[in-house]
Amino acid sequence: MTRFALIVVRHGETRFNKEKIIQGQGIDEPLSETGFKQAAAAGVFLNNVKFTHVFSSDLMRTKQTVHGILEKSKVCKDLTVKYDSRLRERKYGVAEGRALSELRAMAKAAGEECPMFTPPGGETLDQVKMRGKDFFDILCQLILQEAGQNEQFSQGAPSNCLETSLAEIFPLGKTCASESNADSGAPGLAASVLVVSHGAYMKSLFNYFLTDLKCSLPSTLNKSEFMSVSPNTGISLFIINFEKGREVKPAIQCVCMYLQDHLNGGTETR
């Protein structure tokens, strides 16, 4: 059995987020002052988490966010970020740079509703989903390959360390094996992966987890909340579990969604 943690964070706020203007891929806005503060706050919140891999969309707002997070890290500040275009926001074609209200009007004129409506030159929801599936499949292959290579050298300590650093700030409960029962055969974590991406893309990826991979949810979370759009720098944690020797879909457990404990005011988390 191979298990790894996947932490997905939405980028910090941009001026266009606040003004409700569609950015997609073509409008490469930097973070606003608030966005930089959000990224730094997320970094402080995650500063003791030992990440083994870091991936980010190659757009400016995600690059600046992941840099802000790692800059505050106490344990992996120098970790190399792998920028991947498959993590980019949904492409909105002619609607990019226009108000969200205009996109909704375009959809209504076409007899459709957002987000199912695809503007001219934009990506369909299915195309976005396939990008997410492709990235996730490659990530799982990478972790499984590395876990197989490292198995003969592993003594349990590194994986327990990964787990302990997560348990300090996330409600892991029984999703992970504690150090005390590490000898019982329950495996530790093979990796701890940070991904920084975008609202519509993350919604699509999480829908794939829920619908196709039958992701299990915490009792405090309902499906409608799961399918909402993440707030800026909302933090979500999943445990990905592969049964040893089985070429099947992984079991995915959602630990928490869109955590916002790092933002001022202690806003509601779910």
VMD Tcl script that draws the C-alpha trace (Angstrom):
set ca {
  {0.00 0.00 0.00}
  {1.27 3.47 -0.93}
  {-0.24 6.63 0.53}
  {0.54 10.27 -0.03}
  {-0.84 13.64 1.00}
  {-2.03 16.17 -1.59}
  {-2.44 19.78 -0.43}
  {-4.12 22.03 -3.01}
  {-4.11 25.82 -2.55}
  {-5.81 28.45 -4.68}
  {-3.71 31.51 -5.57}
  {-4.02 34.75 -3.60}
  {-6.35 37.56 -4.59}
  {-5.72 39.70 -7.67}
  {-7.26 43.07 -8.51}
  {-9.45 41.34 -11.11}
  {-10.67 38.75 -8.56}
  {-11.94 41.60 -6.42}
  {-13.52 43.36 -9.41}
  {-15.08 40.06 -10.64}
  {-13.31 40.17 -14.00}
  {-12.56 36.91 -15.83}
  {-8.82 36.21 -16.02}
  {-8.62 32.66 -17.37}
  {-5.27 32.09 -19.09}
  {-4.98 35.21 -21.23}
  {-5.07 37.84 -18.46}
  {-1.90 37.24 -16.44}
  {-2.58 39.53 -13.48}
  {-0.18 39.74 -10.51}
  {-1.38 39.41 -6.93}
  {-2.85 42.45 -5.24}
  {-1.48 43.71 -1.93}
  {-4.15 41.61 -0.23}
  {-3.12 38.61 -2.34}
  {0.52 38.85 -1.24}
  {-0.61 39.04 2.39}
  {-2.84 35.98 1.90}
  {0.05 34.00 0.36}
  {2.36 34.95 3.23}
  {-0.33 33.99 5.77}
  {-0.80 30.61 4.08}
  {2.98 30.18 4.19}
  {3.10 30.86 7.92}
  {0.23 28.40 8.47}
  {2.08 25.70 6.48}
  {5.60 26.61 7.59}
  {6.29 23.35 9.46}
  {4.80 21.05 6.82}
  {7.49 18.96 5.14}
  {6.63 18.95 1.43}
  {8.44 16.47 -0.82}
  {7.12 17.91 -4.12}
  {5.75 21.31 -5.14}
  {3.80 22.00 -8.34}
  {2.24 25.23 -9.56}
  {0.44 26.66 -12.54}
  {2.84 28.74 -14.64}
  {0.67 31.88 -14.50}
  {1.90 34.89 -12.52}
  {-0.70 34.80 -9.74}
  {0.09 31.19 -8.87}
  {3.86 31.66 -9.21}
  {3.74 34.58 -6.77}
  {1.54 32.60 -4.38}
  {3.74 29.50 -4.26}
  {6.81 31.73 -3.79}
  {5.05 33.49 -0.90}
  {4.21 30.14 0.72}
  {7.69 28.62 0.41}
  {9.36 31.84 1.53}
  {7.82 31.30 4.99}
  {8.69 27.60 5.19}
  {11.01 26.42 7.95}
  {11.69 23.04 6.37}
  {11.52 23.25 2.56}
  {12.24 26.84 1.56}
  {14.70 25.72 -1.12}
  {12.49 23.04 -2.66}
  {12.30 23.34 -6.45}
  {8.88 24.28 -7.82}
  {7.77 22.46 -10.96}
  {5.61 24.80 -13.08}
  {3.03 22.91 -15.12}
  {0.70 24.40 -17.75}
  {-1.80 21.60 -17.03}
  {-2.53 23.41 -13.74}
  {-3.60 26.63 -15.49}
  {-7.04 28.16 -15.02}
  {-9.83 27.27 -17.43}
  {-9.45 29.16 -20.70}
  {-12.42 31.51 -21.20}
  {-11.65 32.71 -24.74}
  {-13.40 35.96 -25.70}
  {-14.71 36.39 -22.13}
  {-11.22 36.92 -20.68}
  {-10.76 40.48 -19.48}
  {-14.53 40.97 -19.28}
  {-16.80 41.10 -16.25}
  {-18.29 37.90 -14.85}
  {-21.71 39.47 -15.41}
  {-20.92 39.68 -19.15}
  {-20.02 35.97 -19.22}
  {-23.35 35.17 -17.58}
  {-25.14 37.36 -20.13}
  {-23.34 35.56 -22.98}
  {-24.41 32.22 -21.52}
  {-28.04 33.36 -21.16}
  {-28.08 34.62 -24.75}
  {-26.92 31.18 -25.85}
  {-29.65 29.52 -23.79}
  {-27.14 28.05 -21.37}
  {-25.89 28.64 -17.84}
  {-22.46 29.08 -16.30}
  {-20.27 27.14 -15.86}
  {-21.51 24.73 -18.56}
  {-21.42 27.50 -21.17}
  {-18.21 27.63 -23.23}
  {-17.39 31.09 -24.66}
  {-15.92 31.19 -28.19}
  {-12.25 30.26 -27.95}
  {-12.71 28.85 -24.44}
  {-12.26 25.37 -22.97}
  {-15.18 23.07 -22.32}
  {-15.61 21.68 -18.81}
  {-14.62 18.27 -20.17}
  {-11.36 19.64 -21.57}
  {-10.51 21.18 -18.19}
  {-11.37 17.91 -16.47}
  {-9.06 15.97 -18.81}
  {-6.19 18.36 -18.05}
  {-6.74 17.73 -14.35}
  {-6.97 13.98 -14.82}
  {-3.78 13.99 -16.89}
  {-1.86 15.92 -14.23}
  {-3.18 13.71 -11.42}
  {-2.38 10.48 -13.31}
  {1.20 11.61 -13.95}
  {1.58 12.71 -10.31}
  {0.38 9.31 -9.04}
  {2.77 7.50 -11.39}
  {5.64 9.66 -10.12}
  {4.87 9.01 -6.44}
  {4.37 5.26 -6.97}
  {7.62 5.00 -8.93}
  {9.58 6.89 -6.27}
  {7.95 4.89 -3.47}
  {9.01 1.66 -5.18}
  {12.57 2.89 -5.56}
  {12.78 4.04 -1.94}
  {11.08 1.06 -0.34}
  {14.25 -0.90 0.33}
  {15.81 2.07 2.16}
  {12.77 3.23 4.13}
  {12.81 2.77 7.88}
  {9.51 4.55 8.53}
  {10.98 7.71 10.03}
  {10.69 9.99 6.98}
  {7.04 9.08 6.33}
  {6.15 9.49 10.01}
  {7.83 12.89 9.89}
  {5.65 13.89 6.93}
  {2.58 12.72 8.77}
  {3.41 14.41 12.05}
  {3.98 17.78 10.37}
  {0.51 17.56 8.78}
  {-1.23 16.35 11.94}
  {-0.10 19.49 13.78}
  {-2.44 21.70 11.72}
  {-4.92 19.42 9.92}
  {-7.70 17.26 11.42}
  {-6.21 13.97 10.25}
  {-8.00 11.81 12.81}
  {-7.83 8.20 11.64}
  {-6.87 9.01 8.06}
  {-3.20 8.53 8.88}
  {-1.25 6.02 10.88}
  {0.28 7.60 13.97}
  {3.84 6.97 15.02}
  {2.59 4.77 17.85}
  {1.05 2.24 15.49}
  {3.67 2.50 12.76}
  {4.73 -1.06 13.60}
  {1.22 -2.44 13.12}
  {1.55 -2.56 9.36}
  {-0.27 0.71 8.67}
  {1.91 2.57 6.18}
  {3.23 6.07 6.60}
  {3.07 8.68 3.87}
  {5.30 8.18 0.84}
  {5.10 11.87 -0.11}
  {3.54 15.20 0.76}
  {2.66 17.21 -2.36}
  {1.79 20.91 -2.57}
  {-0.15 22.12 -5.63}
  {-1.03 25.79 -6.26}
  {-3.69 26.39 -8.89}
  {-6.92 28.24 -9.74}
  {-10.58 28.35 -8.69}
  {-12.41 26.89 -11.70}
  {-9.62 24.37 -12.35}
  {-9.66 23.16 -8.72}
  {-13.45 22.85 -8.79}
  {-13.14 20.66 -11.89}
  {-10.35 18.52 -10.37}
  {-12.29 18.03 -7.14}
  {-15.39 17.08 -9.14}
  {-13.26 14.40 -10.84}
  {-12.18 13.16 -7.40}
  {-15.77 13.00 -6.18}
  {-17.57 11.71 -9.28}
  {-15.01 9.46 -10.97}
  {-12.80 8.39 -8.07}
  {-15.56 8.32 -5.40}
  {-13.65 10.53 -2.97}
  {-14.89 10.17 0.61}
  {-15.84 13.38 2.42}
  {-15.65 14.46 6.05}
  {-18.99 14.17 7.86}
  {-19.05 17.96 8.25}
  {-18.91 18.55 4.49}
  {-21.76 18.11 2.01}
  {-21.42 17.71 -1.74}
  {-22.65 21.22 -2.55}
  {-19.94 22.73 -0.33}
  {-17.39 20.42 -1.94}
  {-18.41 21.69 -5.38}
  {-18.19 25.40 -4.52}
  {-15.26 27.55 -5.66}
  {-12.33 27.88 -3.29}
  {-11.70 31.28 -1.72}
  {-8.30 32.84 -2.45}
  {-5.59 30.79 -0.68}
  {-8.19 28.29 0.54}
  {-6.32 25.11 1.53}
  {-7.63 21.60 0.81}
  {-6.04 18.32 1.93}
  {-6.55 14.86 0.45}
  {-5.00 11.50 1.34}
  {-4.41 9.36 -1.76}
  {-4.24 5.63 -1.12}
  {-3.04 2.93 -3.55}
  {-3.45 -0.73 -2.64}
  {-0.17 -2.53 -3.24}
  {0.05 -4.46 -6.48}
  {-3.33 -3.27 -7.77}
  {-3.49 -1.31 -11.02}
  {-6.75 0.35 -10.06}
  {-8.04 3.79 -9.26}
  {-6.77 5.12 -5.93}
  {-8.97 5.59 -2.88}
  {-9.15 9.30 -2.04}
  {-10.11 10.75 1.32}
  {-10.83 14.45 1.70}
  {-9.54 15.61 5.09}
  {-10.62 19.24 4.77}
  {-11.78 21.71 2.13}
  {-10.94 25.37 1.63}
  {-9.39 25.83 5.06}
  {-9.08 29.54 5.86}
  {-7.66 29.46 9.40}
  {-4.66 31.48 8.23}
  {-6.77 34.45 7.12}
  {-7.67 37.29 9.45}
  {-10.81 36.99 11.49}
  {-10.77 33.20 11.74}
  {-13.32 32.86 8.93}
  {-15.41 29.74 8.71}
  {-13.57 26.65 7.53}
  {-14.92 23.67 5.72}
}
mol new
graphics top color blue
foreach p $ca { graphics top sphere $p radius 0.5 }
foreach p [lrange $ca 0 end-1] q [lrange $ca 1 end] { graphics top cylinder $p $q radius 0.2 }
display resetview
